[in-house]
Amino acid sequence: MLIAPDTAVTLRYQVTSAQGKPLDNGTLAYLHGGYEGIFPKVEAALDGQAVGFSTTLDLSVADAFGERDESLVRTIAKSEFPPGVKVGGQLQGPGADGQPRVFNVVKIKGAEVHLDGNHPLAGQALRFHCTVTEVWAATAPEIAHRHVHGAHGHQH
């Protein structure tokens, strides 16, 4: 089966910096066809391909996680901080637009907690290598929910 809109795709991937420093790797499943489950440049390169296809793409900052937004860097009082969350953890709070956003806990210093709502790789050009390991026709619930379910994605 070829990768086309409304197919589900599983990839084995590696992400490195533009200079080749390893940053992330693993397996991911996404719904193909503009559902925003993968970088658009990667999705475009995979369109029409089949199991076994491999590619390496250089992603500019704009093609990857975008520019850093310093308005998403916050400092809150430790007294306002939920118990049990540590450096490296995450918590949800309102962004500048009032919409929920995930913030990474980057530092706890004295009475202050430093949070960053940017993706950790924001502001970086990346190299994305992937190999297609599975392609299947997405189910109606996967299409309705705009993501892959079951063994390849997540369950509700």
Secondary structure, 3 states (H helix, E strand, C coil): CCCCCCEEEEEEEEEEECCCCEEEEEEEEEECCCCCCCCHHHHHHHCCCCCCCEEEEEECCCCCCCCCCHHHEEEEEHHHCCCCCCCCCEEEEECCCCCEEEEEEEEEECCEEEEECCCCCCCCCEEEEEEEEEEEECCHHHHHHCCCEHHHCECC
